[in-house]
Amino acid sequence: MSKYEQILYAVKDRIATITLNRPERMNAWTPVMEKEVRDAIQKAGADDGVRAIVLTGEGRAFCAGADMEGLGARAQDPKLAAGLHEAKKTDDNFDQRYSYPLAVPKPIIAGINGPMAGIGLVLTLYCDIRYMAEGTKLATSFARRGLICEYGSAWMLPRLVGTMNTLDLMLSGRTMTAEEAAAMGLVKLLPAAGFHDAVHGIAKDLAELSSPRSMRIMKQQIHQSYFQSLAQATHLANDELVKCFGTEDLKEGVASFVEKRKPNFTGR
């Protein structure tokens, strides 16, 4: 896609920022937005000039969940709902409808600038780090709409916050503050004032100070570990450690430390 209708895409400081851009609808999720976000994330993942990705929202909200007009139509016509799952099913854990960010070889930061609910929350579960503005709120909402745990969230959320916190969020569908979400480990808090600049600054540190090669492999290690034994994870770590020696990034990492300067990593 060369032009987007419902998102914004910009690259600065080797950071690709993807902004949900329906502020008049609190960035409510639509099929168009879904396709555009996936395209933009994959575009950033393949761009050698990008080292970190930020996903955020325009205006006062991050994402209010599914656009209720579309959801209402599907509630009245089961055939429309069936169309949600026409895509070919796959057993690839990293190629489910919303799990693909886990396979992107760069860190993805969710910059949750305002309220989020439903699919907006689910989307952030597949980001690597979640920062949320202080004083904002979130909810799963599913139980209060007659829905269930959507798109792998029943698998992801317990691994992030534990079973009890997951059931609290899911069964109640209640609204939760960013502060409570931070206390359970779901998000990290940042001040609402200057929020976008603060998130960009964190992403910039990753882009400038961390080896792209290291980040890529570490991300693979962490997400693959969900499906590995301790022995398998250790064997993979040992193999990857050996591969580090002789790389440009290891040489540069050591040299920059000894010379007390900022590293200039190549990703090789």
N, C-alpha and C positions, 0 to 999 in steps of 0.2 A: 504494500500500500504506500503510495507516494504522498497522499494527503489524508489526514484524519478528520472525521466529523465530530467525534465526541470525546477526544482526548487531545492533549497537547504533548509535543515531543521536542525536547531541546537537549543539546549537549554542551556542557561548559565544564572546564577543569577536569576533563576526562570522566565526567559524570553524566549519564543519561537520566534526565528527569522526565517521567511519564506522569502527566497530570489528568485525572478524571475531570472532564470539562462539561458538566451539565449543572452549573451552580444553581440555576433556577429550579431544578428538581432535586437539589441536594446530592447531585451526582448519582442519582438512582441508576442501577445497573440495567443495561439493555443488551440484546444480542449483538447490536452494532458495537457497543463499547467492549463487549467480551472479545470479539474478533480483533478489534483495534489494539487492545491491551496485549493480547497474545502476540500479534504481529510486532508491536513495538518492543516487547521484552526480548523476542527472538532476534530482532534487528540489533538491539543493543548488545546482546550476547555475542553476536557475530562480528561486531565492530571492534577492530584492534585499537581504535582511538578511545574506547570506553573501558573503564576499569571498575566502575561501580554503577549501580542502578538505583534510583529512588522512585518509588511509586507514591503519589500523594493526590490530594484533591484540591480543586479550585473553589474559592469561596469559603463559606463557613462550615461545610461538612466534608468528611472524607468520602463516605458512600452510605446512603440511607437504606441500602439493600435493593432488592429487585424493584423495578418500576411497577407500581401496583396496578397500573392500567393493563399491562401485559399479563400480570399474575391473575388478575380478575378474569380475563378472557380464557386463560387456561383452566381456571377453576370451573368454568361453565362448559368447557369442551375437552374431555379427556383425550381426544385425538390430537389436540394442540400440545398437550402435555407430553404425549408419547413422542412428539417430534423433537423434544429436548434430547432424546437419547438415540437418535438415528445414526450417530457416528459409530463406526466400527469399534466393538469392544476389544480391548487389549489387556494382556496380563502384565504389561510393562508398568511397574509402579510409578515411574517418572514420566509417563505419558498418558495420565488420566486427564480428565477435562480441565482440572485446575492444578494438578501436581507438577506440570511442566517447569515452573520456576525452580524447582529443586535441582533440575538437571542443567540449568543455565550456569556456565562456568565463571560467573562473577557474582559478588555479593549483591543481594537485592534487599534494600531497606524500605520498609513501609513507613512513610511519614504521615501518621494519622493526625491530621490537622484539626479534625472536628469529629462530630458524631458519626458512628458507623453501626450498621446492623445487618443481620442476615448474611447474604452473599458477600457484602462488603467485609464483614469479619472473616468469613471463610477464606477470602482471597488473601488476607494478611497472614493466615496461618502458614501459607506456603512461601512467605518471604523469610529471609534469613534473620533479620532483626526488625523489631517493631518499636518505633518511638511514637509516643502519643502526647498530645498537648495537655497540660494540666487543666483540670476543670471540665474536660469534655466527657462524653458518655458513650457507652456501647451496649448492645444487646444482641442475643442470638435471634430472638423473636419467633423462631420456628414453631414452638408449641402453641403460641398465641395466634398463629395463623393456620393451624391445622396441618402443619408440615412436620418433617422429621429432620434428623441430622444430615445436612446436605453435603454431597461432593467430597466424601472422605473426611469430613470434619470429626466424625465419631472416632476415627483412627488418629488424626493429627492432634486434636485438642488434649486428650489425656496424656499424650507424650510431652506436652508443653506445660500443663498445669495440674496434672493428676486426675484420677477418676472422680473424686468427690467434687472438686471444683467444676469439672466438666458437667457432671450431672446437675449441679446447682444452676449453671448457666443455661443448659439445654432444657431441662424439665420446667424450669420456671419461666424462661424467656424474659426474665426481668431486666430492667435497665441497671447498669453497673457503672460506677464512676471510673475514670482513668486511674485514680489513686488505688481503688480496690483491685483493678486489673493488674496494676504494677505490683501490688503486694503478693499476688499469687504467681507472679512471674510471667504473665502473658505479654506485658509491654514494659518499656522503659519510659520514664517521664521526662519531658522537657517543658520549660516555661512556654506559655501560649504566646507571649510577646517575643517576636523574632524567631518563631518556631521553624519556618522554612529555612532561614539562614543557618540556624543551628544544625538542622538535619544535613544541609548541604556541607557544612563544615565537617561533620562526622564522616560523610562520604568522601570528602576531599582528603582527609587524613588517610583513609583506606587507599585511595587512588595514588597518593604520593608517597606514603611511608611503608606500605606493605607490598611484598612481591606478588604480582599477578599470578605467577606460577604457583606460589605457596597457597594463595587464597583459593585458586581453582581446585587444587588437590585436597586441601583441608575441607572444602565444602563437599567434595565427593566422599571423603572419608566419613564425615559426620552423617550425611544423609544415607549412605550405604550401610552404616552401622545399625540402622533400624532393622535391617534384615540379615545381620551377621551375628555369629557367635563372637565371644571375646577373642578366641584363638584366630578366627578369620580376620577380625579387625587388626589384631597384632601383626599377623603375617603381611597384610596389606601395608601397614605402617612401615614395617621393616623393608619391604620391597621399594616403597616410595622414598624412604630415607636414603637408600643406596643411590637411587636415581638423582638425588639432589646434588651429590658431589660431582664437581666438574661443570655444573650449570653456571651460566652468567649471573643469575640472580643470587646464588650462594656466594660467589666471589664478590659481587657488589655489596651484599649485605655485610659481609665481614669487613671489607675495605671501608665502607662508610662508617662502621662502628669504630674501627681503629683510627680513622682520620677525623672522627667527630663531625661528620657532615650529613646532610640529608641524602638518602640513597637515590640513585637513578636507575631503577629497575627496568629491564627490557621485557620481562616475562619469559625469558628463555633460560 
